[in-house]
Amino acid sequence: MKLIESIDPIVMQLVILPTMVIGIGIVLAILTKRIYVGPITTMLLILSYNFWYFSSFFPNSKLSFTMVSSWCIIFPLISLYLSWLFILQPKAIKEFFLPDIKK
């Protein structure tokens, strides 16, 4: 808990959290070769983070639907797109990063 409190909130919300939850979702989608696993995993991770955050920092308040942030919608959509890209379009990714010079 002290480690998370010592991290700047802006860095946590804009860099660390998106990288972790979207990255874990994409890795699980690639390992299972199912596109829908990525966004579902991302959504569950971000919802559990929101639950933990609000219950830790605001212990006396009731948990309501308004505490679900917009990240709970945006991150799974990003994860869905990236899961689709990495699972169904690996040839396009290889051609993008390793173009054929002999054309």
KAVEN-V716231 format. One record per backbone hydrogen bond with DSSP energy under -0.5 kcal/mol. CO is the residue of the C=O (numbers start at 1). NH is the residue of the N-H. E is the energy in kcal/mol with one decimal. If there is no record, write none. Layout:
{{CO | NH | E} {CO | NH | E}}
This chain:
{{1 | 5 | -2.1} {2 | 6 | -1.5} {3 | 7 | -0.7} {4 | 7 | -0.6} {8 | 12 | -2.4} {9 | 13 | -2.6} {10 | 14 | -2.2} {11 | 15 | -1.9} {11 | 16 | -2.0} {12 | 17 | -2.6} {15 | 19 | -1.7} {16 | 20 | -2.4} {17 | 21 | -2.5} {18 | 22 | -2.1} {18 | 23 | -0.5} {19 | 23 | -1.6} {20 | 24 | -2.5} {21 | 25 | -1.8} {22 | 26 | -2.5} {23 | 27 | -2.5} {24 | 28 | -2.3} {25 | 29 | -2.0} {26 | 30 | -2.5} {27 | 31 | -2.5} {28 | 32 | -2.1} {29 | 33 | -1.4} {29 | 34 | -1.1} {34 | 37 | -0.9} {34 | 38 | -0.5} {35 | 38 | -1.0} {35 | 39 | -0.7} {36 | 40 | -1.5} {37 | 41 | -2.5} {38 | 42 | -2.5} {39 | 43 | -2.6} {40 | 44 | -2.5} {41 | 45 | -2.5} {42 | 46 | -2.5} {43 | 47 | -2.4} {44 | 48 | -2.2} {45 | 49 | -2.1} {46 | 50 | -2.4} {47 | 51 | -2.5} {48 | 52 | -2.5} {49 | 53 | -3.2} {50 | 54 | -2.6} {51 | 55 | -2.1} {52 | 56 | -1.8} {53 | 57 | -2.8} {54 | 58 | -1.5} {58 | 61 | -1.1} {62 | 64 | -0.6} {64 | 67 | -1.5} {65 | 68 | -1.7} {67 | 69 | -0.7} {69 | 72 | -1.4} {70 | 73 | -1.6} {70 | 74 | -2.4} {71 | 75 | -2.2} {73 | 77 | -1.3} {74 | 78 | -2.3} {75 | 79 | -2.6} {76 | 80 | -2.5} {77 | 81 | -2.2} {78 | 82 | -2.6} {79 | 83 | -2.5} {80 | 84 | -2.4} {81 | 85 | -2.4} {82 | 86 | -2.6} {83 | 87 | -2.0} {84 | 88 | -2.3} {84 | 89 | -0.6} {85 | 89 | -1.1} {89 | 93 | -1.6} {90 | 94 | -2.3} {91 | 95 | -2.4} {92 | 96 | -1.7} {93 | 97 | -2.3} {94 | 98 | -2.8} {99 | 101 | -0.6} {100 | 103 | -0.6}}
